[in-house]
Amino acid sequence: MLSAEQNEQLTRVGPGTPMGTLMRRYWHPVATCYEMAANPVKAVQVLGEALTLFRDRQGRLGLIGQRCAHRRVDLKCGIPEKEGLRCPYHGWMYDTSGQCIEQPAEGATHFKDSIKLPSYPVQELGGLIWTYLGPQPAPLLPRWDLFVEEGVFRQIGTTVVPCNWLQCQENAVDTVHTEFAHGRFGLYAMERLGLTDPEMMKRFKRISRPHTKIDFKRVETGIQKFRLVEGETEESEGWRVGHPMVFPNYVRIGQPGFSEFQIRVPMDDTHTWHLGYQVYYPGRDVEVPKQDPVPAFDVPIVDMPDYVLGQDLLCWTAQGAICDRTEENLGTSDRGLVMFRRLLQEQIKVVASGGDPINIFRDPDKNQIIRLSSEDHGYGHLRHYRKGDVALNSNTGACSPFLDELDQLMSAGAEAARRNSD
């Protein structure tokens, strides 16, 4: 367990806090391009700061302070125009840097030149809009493989989770929760919901197999996790290869023809923006239509979830707004949590001493595509895919409205894979 002081250090993310200072060294997603295509202005909460994201009529993005400097109107109500975002109350307009460029009622004065809202840099990558809130010079926005792979279908499930970011991310190094939170609870949810699909039941029974071995290894990008479950040998990819927790707030998981980043963005101390960034590989023989923008959808928090991510969301919120780690009683199966907490404490000290924490990239040549070692394809081959599997095996269940399109792509890829293997 942690002391109250240690728990405060690792959970509080506002400006000037140790964890907030560490987190400000990284780029964080604050919106999907899909939602910005539907509405070019969005209220953003990230690392305890309230901001306004907008796209002007030229297509330029800006992330500026929440409220107009004149009469404190929330700029989420603003009007995007060619040169910036106009306050709807008295017409003051701000460009993407936060500079006030028009004050229509003030006449020919230089008053506007002295008015500037806070602003932060923004970039687009992989269907997401990212920001960096830390000191300059900013590091490069990391081009992790899932964000830049070609010939893939992407979709993004998002949830605002009413709890602290750390209990969401600790899930990434809590290996044995899968057999209970997903396996046994999944079967219980089916019972309560009156579901009898034999394939769904088979999946939850497979997930509920007990772990016979777990291990954790510190690696360059964070922590590599390894598992061996009942019925597997040490030749299984879950034990030989494992999958990574990418420091500080990602985890990478996968199934046949599928990889996913789960990203936990601290909005404030008691809210987290969770992203299930899903990438499907239908194979080289299938042409994937251009996604502009990458589709996104909401994943709700429900009382009796029959899909994996819903079960995680339920457990995280059930720990309270901020988990009281002074009351924990950890066992040997929790050594991944201990490793992660020590890594956070270590990197807080690195930043306090003036250094760069891990996963900060400044060399463009090393940032073309950053590949991660993962067991993504260790559960079988694409040729075993059957129509409808995408809804059955997705961690977000049937939440996505794009499943039919995705199922057609994966079915075509599986058919091509079976032909090629004959």
C-alpha positions as CSV (number, residue, x, y, z in Angstrom):
1,M,0.0,0.0,0.0
2,L,1.0,3.6,-0.3
3,S,1.1,6.4,2.3
4,A,-1.4,9.2,1.9
5,E,1.4,11.5,0.8
6,Q,2.5,9.0,-1.9
7,N,-1.1,8.5,-3.1
8,E,-1.4,12.3,-3.5
9,Q,1.8,12.5,-5.4
10,L,0.8,9.9,-8.0
11,T,-2.9,11.0,-8.5
12,R,-2.9,14.8,-8.5
13,V,-2.3,16.1,-12.0
14,G,-2.9,19.9,-11.8
15,P,-0.3,22.5,-12.7
16,G,2.6,22.5,-10.3
17,T,2.0,19.0,-8.8
18,P,4.7,16.3,-9.2
19,M,2.5,14.1,-11.4
20,G,1.1,17.0,-13.3
21,T,4.6,18.2,-14.1
22,L,5.7,14.7,-15.3
23,M,2.5,14.4,-17.5
24,R,3.1,17.8,-19.1
25,R,6.3,16.4,-20.7
26,Y,4.1,14.2,-23.0
27,W,1.7,14.9,-25.9
28,H,-1.9,13.9,-25.0
29,P,-5.0,13.4,-27.3
30,V,-7.7,15.9,-26.5
31,A,-10.2,15.2,-29.3
32,T,-10.9,12.9,-32.2
33,C,-10.9,14.4,-35.7
34,Y,-14.3,12.7,-36.2
35,E,-16.0,14.8,-33.5
36,M,-14.3,18.0,-34.7
37,A,-15.6,17.3,-38.2
38,A,-19.1,17.3,-36.7
39,N,-18.5,20.4,-34.5
40,P,-15.4,22.6,-35.0
41,V,-15.4,23.9,-31.4
42,K,-15.0,21.7,-28.3
43,A,-14.5,22.4,-24.6
44,V,-11.4,20.5,-23.4
45,Q,-10.3,19.5,-19.9
46,V,-6.8,18.1,-19.7
47,L,-4.4,17.9,-16.7
48,G,-6.6,20.1,-14.6
49,E,-6.8,22.9,-17.2
50,A,-10.1,24.1,-18.9
51,L,-9.4,25.0,-22.5
52,T,-11.2,25.5,-25.9
53,L,-10.2,23.6,-29.0
54,F,-11.4,25.0,-32.4
55,R,-10.8,24.7,-36.1
56,D,-11.0,28.0,-38.0
57,R,-12.5,28.4,-41.5
58,Q,-9.0,27.9,-43.0
59,G,-8.8,24.5,-41.3
60,R,-6.2,25.6,-38.7
61,L,-6.4,24.2,-35.2
62,G,-6.1,26.2,-32.0
63,L,-6.2,25.3,-28.3
64,I,-6.7,28.4,-26.2
65,G,-8.1,29.5,-22.8
66,Q,-11.6,28.5,-21.9
67,R,-13.1,32.0,-21.5
68,C,-13.1,35.3,-23.4
69,A,-10.9,37.9,-21.7
70,H,-13.7,40.5,-22.0
71,R,-16.7,39.3,-20.0
72,R,-15.6,35.7,-19.3
73,V,-18.0,33.9,-21.7
74,D,-17.1,30.3,-22.3
75,L,-15.7,30.1,-25.8
76,K,-17.1,26.6,-26.4
77,C,-20.0,28.8,-27.6
78,G,-17.7,30.6,-30.0
79,I,-18.1,31.2,-33.7
80,P,-15.3,29.8,-35.9
81,E,-14.3,32.3,-38.6
82,K,-11.6,32.5,-41.2
83,E,-9.0,34.2,-38.9
84,G,-10.0,32.6,-35.6
85,L,-12.7,32.1,-33.0
86,R,-15.2,34.9,-32.2
87,C,-16.9,35.3,-28.8
88,P,-20.6,35.2,-29.4
89,Y,-21.3,37.9,-26.7
90,H,-19.4,41.0,-28.0
91,G,-17.5,39.7,-30.9
92,W,-13.9,39.7,-29.6
93,M,-11.9,37.3,-31.8
94,Y,-8.9,35.2,-31.0
95,D,-6.4,33.6,-33.4
96,T,-4.9,30.1,-32.9
97,S,-2.2,31.5,-30.7
98,G,-4.8,33.0,-28.3
99,Q,-4.0,36.6,-29.4
100,C,-7.1,38.9,-29.5
101,I,-7.2,40.2,-33.1
102,E,-10.6,42.0,-33.1
103,Q,-12.7,44.1,-30.7
104,P,-15.4,45.4,-32.9
105,A,-17.0,47.8,-30.3
106,E,-13.6,49.4,-29.3
107,G,-12.8,51.3,-32.5
108,A,-9.3,52.0,-33.8
109,T,-7.3,51.3,-30.6
110,H,-4.4,49.1,-29.7
111,F,-6.3,47.6,-26.8
112,K,-6.6,44.2,-28.5
113,D,-2.8,43.9,-28.8
114,S,-2.5,43.6,-25.0
115,I,-5.1,40.8,-24.8
116,K,-3.8,37.2,-25.2
117,L,-5.3,34.0,-23.8
118,P,-3.2,31.0,-22.8
119,S,-2.6,28.7,-25.8
120,Y,-0.9,25.3,-26.4
121,P,0.5,23.7,-29.6
122,V,-1.7,21.1,-31.3
123,Q,-1.1,18.4,-34.0
124,E,-3.1,15.8,-35.8
125,L,-2.0,12.2,-36.0
126,G,-3.9,8.9,-36.5
127,G,-7.3,10.5,-36.4
128,L,-6.6,12.2,-33.1
129,I,-5.8,15.8,-32.1
130,W,-3.0,16.1,-29.7
131,T,-1.6,18.8,-27.4
132,Y,1.5,19.5,-25.4
133,L,1.3,21.5,-22.2
134,G,4.9,21.3,-21.1
135,P,8.0,23.5,-21.3
136,Q,9.6,24.3,-24.6
137,P,11.2,23.0,-26.7
138,A,8.5,20.5,-27.1
139,P,9.5,16.9,-27.9
140,L,8.3,15.2,-31.1
141,L,4.8,13.7,-31.1
142,P,5.6,10.0,-31.0
143,R,4.7,8.1,-34.1
144,W,3.8,4.8,-32.4
145,D,3.1,2.1,-35.0
146,L,-0.6,1.8,-34.5
147,F,-1.0,5.5,-35.4
148,V,0.8,5.3,-38.7
149,E,0.5,1.8,-40.0
150,E,-0.9,1.6,-43.6
151,G,-3.6,-0.7,-45.0
152,V,-5.5,-0.9,-41.8
153,F,-9.0,0.0,-40.5
154,R,-9.1,2.2,-37.5
155,Q,-11.9,3.1,-35.1
156,I,-11.8,4.9,-31.7
157,G,-14.1,4.3,-28.8
158,T,-14.1,7.0,-26.1
159,T,-15.4,7.3,-22.6
160,V,-15.3,10.0,-19.9
161,V,-14.6,8.0,-16.8
162,P,-15.5,9.6,-13.4
163,C,-12.4,8.6,-11.6
164,N,-8.7,9.3,-11.3
165,W,-6.4,8.3,-14.2
166,L,-4.1,6.1,-12.1
167,Q,-6.7,3.4,-11.2
168,C,-7.4,3.2,-15.0
169,Q,-3.7,2.8,-15.9
170,E,-2.9,0.4,-13.0
171,N,-5.3,-2.0,-14.8
172,A,-2.5,-2.3,-17.4
173,V,-0.2,-4.1,-15.0
174,D,-2.8,-6.0,-13.1
175,T,-2.6,-9.2,-15.1
176,V,-4.8,-11.6,-13.1
177,H,-7.8,-9.3,-13.1
178,T,-8.7,-10.7,-16.6
179,E,-9.8,-14.1,-15.3
180,F,-12.2,-12.5,-12.9
181,A,-13.2,-9.1,-14.2
182,H,-13.7,-10.4,-17.7
183,G,-13.9,-14.2,-17.5
184,R,-16.1,-14.9,-14.5
185,F,-17.9,-11.5,-14.5
186,G,-18.5,-11.9,-18.2
187,L,-20.3,-15.2,-17.6
188,Y,-22.2,-13.7,-14.7
189,A,-23.3,-10.7,-16.9
190,M,-24.5,-13.1,-19.6
191,E,-26.6,-14.9,-16.9
192,R,-28.1,-11.7,-15.6
193,L,-28.8,-10.3,-19.1
194,G,-30.3,-13.6,-20.3
195,L,-27.7,-14.0,-23.0
196,T,-27.1,-17.5,-24.4
197,D,-24.8,-17.0,-27.4
198,P,-22.5,-20.1,-27.2
199,E,-19.6,-18.3,-28.9
200,M,-19.7,-15.5,-26.4
201,M,-19.9,-18.0,-23.5
202,K,-16.9,-19.8,-25.0
203,R,-14.9,-16.6,-25.1
204,F,-15.6,-15.7,-21.4
205,K,-14.8,-19.3,-20.4
206,R,-11.5,-19.1,-22.2
207,I,-10.7,-15.8,-20.5
208,S,-11.5,-17.2,-17.1
209,R,-8.7,-19.8,-17.3
210,P,-6.5,-19.4,-14.2
211,H,-3.0,-17.9,-14.6
212,T,-0.2,-20.4,-13.8
213,K,2.6,-17.8,-14.2
214,I,2.9,-14.0,-14.6
215,D,6.0,-11.9,-15.0
216,F,6.9,-8.2,-15.6
217,K,10.1,-6.8,-17.1
218,R,11.3,-3.2,-17.3
219,V,11.9,-2.3,-20.9
220,E,12.9,0.8,-22.8
221,T,9.3,2.0,-23.4
222,G,7.9,0.9,-20.0
223,I,6.9,-2.5,-18.7
224,Q,6.5,-5.7,-20.7
225,K,4.0,-8.1,-19.3
226,F,4.0,-11.9,-19.6
227,R,1.3,-14.4,-18.8
228,L,0.8,-18.2,-18.9
229,V,-2.7,-19.6,-18.4
230,E,-3.9,-23.0,-17.7
231,G,-3.6,-25.2,-20.8
232,E,-0.7,-23.2,-22.4
233,T,2.9,-24.1,-22.6
234,E,5.9,-21.8,-22.2
235,E,6.0,-21.6,-26.0
236,S,2.9,-19.5,-26.1
237,E,3.4,-15.9,-27.3
238,G,1.8,-14.6,-24.2
239,W,4.8,-16.0,-22.2
240,R,7.6,-15.6,-24.8
241,V,6.6,-12.2,-26.2
242,G,4.0,-10.6,-23.9
243,H,2.6,-7.2,-24.5
244,P,3.7,-3.7,-23.3
245,M,2.5,-1.1,-20.9
246,V,3.8,2.0,-22.7
247,F,4.8,4.7,-20.1
248,P,3.1,6.6,-18.8
249,N,-0.5,6.0,-19.8
250,Y,-0.9,3.5,-22.6
251,V,-1.3,-0.3,-22.8
252,R,-1.1,-2.3,-26.0
253,I,-3.3,-5.4,-26.5
254,G,-4.2,-7.6,-29.4
255,Q,-6.0,-10.6,-31.0
256,P,-5.8,-12.2,-34.5
257,G,-5.7,-9.4,-37.0
258,F,-6.3,-6.7,-34.3
259,S,-4.3,-4.4,-32.1
260,E,-5.4,-1.8,-29.6
261,F,-3.9,1.0,-27.6
262,Q,-5.9,1.9,-24.5
263,I,-5.0,5.5,-23.6
264,R,-5.9,7.0,-20.2
265,V,-5.8,10.8,-20.4
266,P,-6.1,12.7,-17.1
267,M,-8.7,15.4,-17.4
268,D,-8.5,16.4,-13.8
269,D,-8.0,14.6,-10.5
270,T,-11.3,12.8,-10.7
271,H,-12.0,12.4,-14.4
272,T,-10.2,10.4,-17.2
273,W,-10.7,10.5,-20.9
274,H,-10.4,6.8,-22.0
275,L,-9.6,5.9,-25.6
276,G,-9.8,2.5,-27.1
277,Y,-7.7,3.1,-30.3
278,Q,-8.5,0.0,-32.4
279,V,-6.6,-1.1,-35.5
280,Y,-7.7,-4.0,-37.7
281,Y,-5.5,-5.7,-40.3
282,P,-7.6,-7.3,-43.1
283,G,-4.4,-8.2,-45.0
284,R,-2.6,-7.1,-48.1
285,D,-5.2,-8.5,-50.5
286,V,-8.0,-6.2,-49.2
287,E,-8.1,-2.6,-50.1
288,V,-9.1,-0.5,-47.0
289,P,-11.1,2.6,-47.9
290,K,-9.5,5.9,-46.9
291,Q,-10.7,7.1,-43.5
292,D,-11.0,10.8,-43.4
293,P,-11.7,11.2,-40.6
294,V,-11.1,8.0,-38.6
295,P,-14.5,7.0,-37.2
296,A,-15.1,7.4,-33.4
297,F,-17.9,6.4,-31.1
298,D,-18.9,6.6,-27.4
299,V,-18.5,3.6,-25.1
300,P,-20.9,3.9,-22.1
301,I,-20.4,2.8,-18.5
302,V,-23.2,0.4,-17.7
303,D,-24.1,-1.7,-14.6
304,M,-24.0,-5.1,-16.2
305,P,-21.5,-5.0,-19.1
306,D,-21.2,-8.0,-21.5
307,Y,-18.0,-6.6,-23.2
308,V,-14.4,-6.4,-21.9
309,L,-13.9,-2.7,-21.7
310,G,-17.2,-2.1,-20.0
311,Q,-16.1,-4.5,-17.3
312,D,-12.9,-2.5,-16.8
313,L,-14.9,0.8,-16.7
314,L,-17.2,-0.7,-14.0
315,C,-14.3,-1.8,-11.8
316,W,-12.4,1.5,-12.1
317,T,-15.3,3.6,-11.1
318,A,-16.2,1.1,-8.3
319,Q,-12.8,2.0,-6.7
320,G,-14.1,5.5,-6.0
321,A,-13.2,8.9,-7.5
322,I,-9.6,8.5,-6.2
323,C,-8.7,5.1,-4.9
324,D,-7.6,5.2,-1.3
325,R,-4.3,3.2,-1.6
326,T,-3.6,3.6,2.1
327,E,-6.3,0.9,2.7
328,E,-4.9,-1.7,0.2
329,N,-3.6,-5.1,1.0
330,L,-1.4,-6.1,-1.9
331,G,-0.3,-9.7,-2.6
332,T,2.4,-11.3,-4.8
333,S,0.2,-11.1,-7.9
334,D,0.3,-7.3,-7.5
335,R,4.1,-6.9,-8.2
336,G,3.3,-5.3,-11.5
337,L,1.5,-2.5,-9.7
338,V,4.5,-2.0,-7.4
339,M,6.9,-1.9,-10.4
340,F,4.7,0.7,-12.1
341,R,4.3,2.9,-9.1
342,R,8.1,2.9,-8.5
343,L,8.6,3.8,-12.2
344,L,6.3,6.8,-11.8
345,Q,8.2,7.9,-8.7
346,E,11.5,7.5,-10.5
347,Q,10.5,9.5,-13.5
348,I,9.0,12.3,-11.3
349,K,12.5,12.6,-9.9
350,V,14.1,12.6,-13.4
351,V,11.9,15.6,-14.4
352,A,12.5,17.4,-11.1
353,S,16.3,17.1,-11.7
354,G,15.9,18.6,-15.2
355,G,16.0,15.5,-17.4
356,D,13.7,14.0,-20.0
357,P,11.5,11.1,-18.8
358,I,11.3,7.9,-20.8
359,N,9.4,7.9,-24.1
360,I,10.5,11.5,-25.0
361,F,11.6,11.6,-28.6
362,R,13.6,14.4,-30.2
363,D,15.4,12.7,-33.1
364,P,13.1,12.7,-36.3
365,D,15.0,9.8,-37.8
366,K,14.0,7.6,-34.8
367,N,10.4,8.8,-34.9
368,Q,9.4,7.7,-38.4
369,I,7.6,4.7,-36.9
370,I,8.1,3.4,-33.4
371,R,7.4,-0.4,-33.3
372,L,6.5,-2.2,-30.1
373,S,7.0,-5.8,-29.3
374,S,3.6,-7.4,-28.7
375,E,1.8,-10.8,-28.9
376,D,-0.9,-9.2,-31.1
377,H,-1.0,-12.2,-33.5
378,G,-0.3,-14.9,-30.9
379,Y,-3.9,-16.1,-30.6
380,G,-4.3,-17.6,-34.1
381,H,-4.3,-16.4,-37.7
382,L,-6.6,-14.2,-39.8
383,R,-7.8,-17.2,-41.8
384,H,-9.7,-18.4,-38.7
385,Y,-11.8,-15.3,-38.7
386,R,-15.5,-16.0,-39.2
387,K,-18.3,-13.5,-40.1
388,G,-19.5,-11.7,-37.0
389,D,-16.3,-12.3,-35.0
390,V,-15.5,-8.6,-34.9
391,A,-18.5,-7.8,-32.7
392,L,-18.0,-10.9,-30.6
393,N,-14.3,-10.4,-29.9
394,S,-14.2,-6.6,-29.8
395,N,-13.3,-5.1,-26.3
396,T,-16.0,-2.5,-26.9
397,G,-18.7,-5.1,-27.9
398,A,-21.4,-3.9,-30.1
399,C,-20.9,-0.2,-29.2
400,S,-19.3,0.7,-32.6
401,P,-21.7,1.7,-35.4
402,F,-19.1,0.7,-37.9
403,L,-19.1,-3.0,-37.3
404,D,-20.8,-4.1,-40.5
405,E,-18.2,-2.3,-42.6
406,L,-15.4,-3.7,-40.5
407,D,-16.8,-7.2,-40.6
408,Q,-16.9,-7.1,-44.4
409,L,-13.3,-6.1,-44.6
410,M,-12.1,-8.8,-42.1
411,S,-14.2,-11.5,-43.8
412,A,-12.7,-10.6,-47.1
413,G,-9.2,-10.7,-45.6
414,A,-9.9,-14.1,-44.0
415,E,-11.1,-15.5,-47.3
416,A,-8.0,-14.3,-49.0
417,A,-5.8,-15.8,-46.2
418,R,-7.5,-19.2,-46.6
419,R,-7.0,-19.1,-50.3
420,N,-3.3,-18.3,-49.9
421,S,-2.8,-21.1,-47.4
422,D,-4.3,-23.8,-49.6
